[in-house]
Amino acid sequence: MKILIYGLNFSPELTGIGKYTGEMARWLAEQGHEIVVVTAPPYYPDWKVWPNFSKLTYHKEVEKSLTVWRCPLYVPKNPSAINRLLHLASFAFSSLPIVLSQIFWRPKLLILVVPTLFCAIQAILTARLSGAKSILHIQDYEVDALFGLELLHPGLVKRTALALESFFLKNFNYVSSISTAMLNRAISKGVCPDKLLLLPNWSELDRFSCVKFSADILNSLGVKEGCRVLLYSGNIGEKQGLELVLLTAQQFEHRKDVIFLIVGEGATKDRLMEMAKSLHLSNVIFAPLQSYENLPTLLACADVHLVIQKHAAADAVLPSKLTNIFAVGGNAIITAKADTSLGMLCAEIPGIATLIDPESVQALVEGINQALECSRPNLIASQYAKKNLDKNVILQTFFDELHRFKGLK
């Protein structure tokens, strides 16, 4: 089957949406499908186009039955609200001719991964003119996130954005997302329940299961032997609100055996490093994003994983890092309300993680003290991953459902 995948982020990005879209595309190619991907050069999470890629020119990559088109885009050094919108719009504009040209390739299925909805018009048009079924796969509700995190001010702009979002959602054949709560949010935006599909994020269990502790990787990042490691690994952006971690680190200055290790890149990293310096924190280490090859070992070496996000981001975005944390049997502290997807997961499976209120230093201090007493590995988390998060099972189940119940052949 010919499948067109359209999305801003793609491998070799190591974190977030690009990782999952890349793994899905390659899995589909391995199953014998012909895949064309229209995407941008890798730039996330450090907001800088990677070496050996260009933000100014088009580039075509061919790997057996997988073809990847890289389209130019604007990558701001300071990703403010306006700059983010220009960034998204630039990709929508530059990718337009490449996507429309796929009409002549005649894909059977088109998958648009959002962010960004800026690409929805040409995706819908391409699908209809080529006779393809269309899926809008929601990794983040970008409109809700923009206004929930106050990156844009509400009012007429918000009402217009929500109206356009609802229009686009209704004009795809199917809408998929990564959690039941996010699918329920689609229903609240006017999507018919019969059009909904669940496609949760996954883990490559063969890489992340039964990983052994290694002091070498911690030593290479500046962690002294014998320290208890509180790890945040991933994107360092607005929706995480990692200022909370630094304020909490102040409360642990007396614990010489506890280190807060923040690994990753992102729009707010420089600001956080300045904040840590101004607070004279000696128990916080910032480290660059680690290679995917080293990630399983890094995750396995943490005593506690900090899965931090602001209250406004709950169920608009779902931390993708959790899948691999569960797979290695990590003890995670999750900031979320009880009625969110993460909150309900913690209630349904006691012991899988420590749930605390978001944006509360006191709650995070108490959560850390509780999580530090938990045994390692967390067998509840690893068993959940084994049963529910295997990449091959998730993708096979999703596409089997398309074949059997949605009439896609």
C-alpha positions in Angstrom: 0.0 0.0 0.0 1.2 3.5 -0.8 1.2 5.7 2.4 2.0 9.4 2.6 3.1 10.7 6.0 3.1 14.4 6.5 4.6 16.1 9.6 7.0 18.7 10.8 9.2 16.4 12.9 10.9 13.2 11.8 13.9 11.1 12.6 16.8 11.4 13.2 15.3 13.6 16.0 15.8 11.7 19.2 13.0 13.0 21.3 9.3 13.7 21.0 7.1 13.5 17.9 9.9 13.0 15.4 11.1 9.8 17.0 7.7 8.2 16.9 6.9 9.3 13.3 10.3 8.0 12.2 9.8 4.7 13.8 6.3 4.3 12.4 7.5 5.1 8.9 10.3 2.6 9.0 8.0 -0.1 10.6 5.5 0.4 7.7 8.3 0.1 5.2 9.5 -3.1 6.8 6.0 -4.5 6.4 6.2 -4.0 2.6 4.4 -0.7 2.2 5.7 2.1 -0.1 6.2 5.2 2.1 6.7 8.8 1.2 7.4 11.2 4.1 7.1 15.0 3.7 8.9 16.7 6.6 11.5 19.3 7.7 15.2 19.0 8.5 15.8 17.9 12.1 16.0 20.9 14.5 14.3 19.7 17.7 14.7 20.1 20.7 17.5 22.6 20.5 15.8 24.8 17.9 18.8 24.7 15.5 18.9 22.7 12.2 21.3 19.8 12.6 24.7 19.7 10.8 24.6 18.2 7.3 21.0 19.4 6.9 19.8 22.7 5.3 17.0 25.0 6.4 17.1 26.8 3.0 16.8 24.0 0.4 14.7 21.0 -0.5 16.3 17.6 -0.1 15.2 14.1 -1.1 16.4 10.9 0.7 15.6 7.4 -0.7 16.1 4.3 1.4 14.6 1.2 -0.3 10.8 1.7 -0.1 11.0 4.8 2.1 11.4 8.2 0.5 11.8 11.3 2.6 11.4 14.9 1.4 13.0 17.6 3.6 11.4 21.0 3.1 13.0 24.3 4.1 11.6 26.2 7.1 12.3 29.1 9.4 13.8 28.1 12.8 13.8 30.9 15.3 16.6 31.4 17.8 14.0 32.7 20.2 10.8 30.6 19.8 8.4 33.2 21.2 4.7 32.8 20.3 4.9 34.9 17.2 8.1 33.2 16.1 6.6 29.8 16.6 3.6 30.7 14.4 6.0 31.9 11.7 8.0 28.7 12.1 4.9 26.6 11.6 3.6 28.7 8.8 7.0 28.5 6.9 6.9 24.7 6.9 3.3 24.7 5.7 4.2 27.0 2.9 7.4 25.3 1.8 5.9 21.8 2.0 2.8 22.7 0.0 4.1 21.9 -3.6 5.8 18.7 -2.4 2.6 17.4 -0.8 0.3 18.4 -3.7 2.7 16.7 -6.1 1.9 13.4 -4.4 -1.5 13.5 -5.9 0.1 12.0 -9.0 1.7 9.3 -6.9 -1.8 8.4 -5.7 -1.4 7.3 -2.1 -4.0 5.0 -0.6 -3.5 6.5 2.9 -2.4 10.0 4.1 -1.4 10.5 7.7 -0.9 14.1 8.9 0.9 14.3 12.3 0.1 17.4 14.3 1.6 19.7 15.2 1.0 21.4 12.8 -2.6 22.1 11.8 -1.2 24.7 9.5 -0.7 21.8 7.0 -4.3 20.6 7.3 -5.7 22.3 4.2 -3.2 20.8 1.8 -3.4 17.4 3.5 -7.2 17.3 3.1 -6.9 18.5 -0.5 -4.2 16.0 -1.4 -6.2 13.1 0.1 -9.4 14.0 -1.7 -7.8 14.6 -5.1 -5.8 11.4 -4.9 -8.6 9.3 -3.5 -6.7 8.5 -0.3 -8.2 8.0 3.1 -6.9 10.6 5.6 -5.9 10.4 9.2 -5.2 13.3 11.5 -2.9 11.9 14.2 -2.8 14.2 17.2 0.4 14.1 19.3 -0.2 17.5 20.8 -3.3 19.8 20.8 -1.3 22.8 19.7 -4.1 25.3 19.9 -5.0 24.3 23.5 -1.3 24.3 24.4 -0.7 27.8 22.9 -3.5 29.4 24.8 -3.3 27.2 27.9 0.3 28.1 28.4 -0.5 31.7 27.7 1.9 31.9 24.8 -1.0 33.7 23.0 -3.7 35.9 24.6 -7.3 34.7 24.4 -10.1 36.5 22.7 -11.1 36.7 19.0 -7.9 35.0 18.0 -8.6 32.0 20.2 -12.2 31.7 19.1 -11.0 31.7 15.4 -8.3 29.2 16.1 -10.6 26.8 17.8 -13.2 27.1 15.1 -10.6 26.3 12.4 -9.3 23.4 14.5 -12.8 22.0 14.7 -13.3 22.4 11.0 -10.1 20.6 10.2 -10.8 17.8 12.6 -14.2 17.1 11.0 -12.8 17.0 7.5 -10.4 14.1 8.0 -11.7 10.6 7.5 -10.3 9.5 10.8 -8.7 11.2 13.9 -6.3 9.3 16.0 -4.4 10.3 19.2 -2.2 8.8 21.9 -4.6 8.5 24.8 -8.3 8.0 25.6 -8.5 11.4 27.2 -7.1 13.1 24.1 -9.7 11.2 22.0 -12.4 12.4 24.3 -11.1 15.9 23.8 -11.6 15.4 20.1 -15.2 14.5 20.7 -15.7 17.7 22.7 -14.3 19.6 19.6 -17.1 18.0 17.4 -15.5 14.8 16.0 -17.8 11.9 15.6 -16.8 9.0 17.9 -17.0 6.5 15.0 -14.0 8.4 13.4 -11.7 8.0 16.3 -8.7 5.6 16.5 -6.3 5.1 19.4 -2.6 5.0 18.5 -0.6 5.3 21.8 3.1 6.0 21.9 5.3 3.0 22.4 8.6 1.7 23.5 11.2 -0.5 21.8 11.1 -3.0 24.6 13.9 -5.1 23.3 16.2 -2.1 23.8 14.8 -0.7 27.1 14.0 -3.9 29.0 16.5 -5.5 31.5 19.0 -2.7 31.2 21.8 -2.7 33.8 23.1 0.2 35.9 26.4 1.8 34.7 28.3 4.3 36.8 30.3 5.3 33.8 27.6 7.2 32.0 26.7 9.1 35.2 30.4 9.9 35.8 30.7 11.2 32.3 27.9 13.7 33.1 29.5 14.9 36.3 27.6 12.8 38.8 29.7 11.7 41.7 29.6 8.0 42.7 27.1 7.2 45.4 24.7 10.1 44.6 20.9 9.5 44.3 20.0 10.8 40.8 16.8 12.7 40.2 16.7 12.8 36.4 14.8 15.0 34.0 15.6 13.9 30.4 14.0 15.4 27.3 12.8 18.7 25.9 13.4 21.8 28.0 10.6 24.1 27.0 7.7 26.2 28.2 5.2 23.5 28.8 7.5 21.6 31.2 7.9 24.5 33.6 11.2 23.2 34.9 11.7 26.2 37.1 9.8 24.0 39.6 12.7 21.6 39.6 15.2 24.3 40.5 13.0 25.7 43.3 12.7 22.2 44.6 16.4 21.6 44.4 16.8 24.5 46.9 15.0 22.4 49.4 17.5 19.5 49.0 20.7 21.5 49.3 21.2 19.9 52.7 21.2 16.4 51.1 24.7 15.9 49.7 23.7 12.5 48.4 21.0 13.9 46.0 21.7 15.3 42.6 19.2 16.8 40.1 20.4 15.9 36.6 18.7 17.8 33.7 19.6 16.2 30.4 18.4 17.7 27.1 18.0 20.8 25.0 15.2 23.3 24.4 14.0 26.9 24.2 14.2 27.7 27.9 17.5 25.9 28.8 19.7 29.0 28.8 17.2 30.8 31.1 17.1 27.8 33.5 20.9 27.7 33.6 20.9 31.4 34.5 18.3 30.8 37.2 20.3 27.9 38.7 23.4 30.1 38.8 21.5 33.0 40.5 20.2 30.6 43.1 23.7 29.2 43.7 22.6 25.7 43.3 25.3 23.1 43.8 23.1 20.1 43.4 21.9 20.7 39.8 23.8 19.4 36.7 22.8 20.4 33.2 23.9 18.0 30.4 23.4 17.8 26.7 20.9 15.5 25.1 22.3 11.9 25.0 22.4 9.6 22.0 19.6 7.1 21.5 22.2 4.4 22.0 23.0 5.7 25.5 19.4 6.5 26.5 18.4 3.1 27.9 21.4 3.0 30.2 20.9 6.6 31.3 17.3 6.0 32.2 18.2 2.8 34.0 20.7 4.7 36.2 18.2 7.2 37.6 16.8 6.7 41.1 13.8 8.9 40.3 12.5 10.2 37.0 10.9 13.7 36.9 8.0 13.8 34.5 7.2 17.5 34.9 4.7 19.7 33.0 2.5 22.6 33.7 -1.1 22.2 34.8 -2.3 23.9 31.5 -0.5 21.2 29.4 -2.3 18.3 30.9 -4.1 16.2 28.3 -3.2 18.7 25.6 0.2 17.0 25.6 1.3 13.7 27.0 4.9 13.2 27.9 6.4 10.7 25.4 9.3 9.9 27.7 7.1 7.9 30.0 7.0 4.9 27.7 10.7 4.2 28.0 10.8 5.1 31.7 8.2 2.4 32.3 10.1 0.0 30.1 13.3 0.3 32.1 11.3 -0.1 35.4 11.9 3.5 36.4 10.3 5.2 39.4 8.6 8.3 38.0 7.1 11.3 39.6 4.3 12.7 37.4 2.8 16.1 37.8 -0.8 15.9 36.8 -4.3 16.2 38.2 -6.3 13.1 39.1 -8.8 13.5 36.3 -6.2 13.6 33.5 -5.0 10.6 31.5 -1.9 10.3 33.7 -3.8 10.8 36.9 -6.3 8.0 35.9 -3.4 5.7 34.9 -1.8 6.1 38.4 -5.2 5.4 40.0 -5.9 2.3 37.9 -2.4 0.8 38.5 -1.2 1.7 42.0 2.5 1.8 42.2 3.2 2.5 38.6 4.3 6.0 39.4 4.0 8.8 42.1 1.3 11.3 41.2 1.6 14.9 42.5 -0.1 18.2 41.9 1.6 20.3 39.2 3.4 23.5 39.9 3.8 22.9 43.6 7.3 22.8 45.2 5.9 21.2 48.4 4.2 18.5 46.4 7.4 17.8 44.5 9.5 17.7 47.6 7.1 15.2 49.2 6.9 13.1 46.0 10.7 12.9 45.8 11.0 11.7 49.4 8.3 9.1 48.6 9.9 8.0 45.4 13.3 7.7 46.9 12.0 5.0 49.2 10.6 2.9 46.3 12.5 -0.3 45.3 14.3 -0.5 41.9 13.5 -1.6 39.3 9.8 -0.8 39.5 8.3 -4.1 38.4 4.8 -2.7 38.2 5.9 -0.2 35.6 8.0 -2.7 33.6 5.2 -5.2 33.6 2.8 -2.5 32.3 5.2 -1.7 29.5 5.6 -5.3 28.6 1.9 -5.7 28.3 0.9 -2.4 26.8 3.8 -0.5 25.2 5.4 -2.9 22.7 6.0 -1.0 19.4 5.3 -3.9 17.1 2.0 -4.8 18.9 0.7 -1.3 19.0 1.4 -0.5 15.3 0.2 -3.9 14.1 -3.1 -3.5 16.1 -3.6 0.0 14.8 -3.2 -0.9 11.1 -5.1 -4.1 11.5 -8.0 -2.1 12.8 -7.8 0.2 9.7 -7.9 -2.9 7.5 -10.7 -4.8 9.3 -13.1 -2.2 10.6 -12.4 1.0 8.5 -12.5 -0.6 5.1 -8.9 0.3 4.2 -7.2 -2.4 2.0 
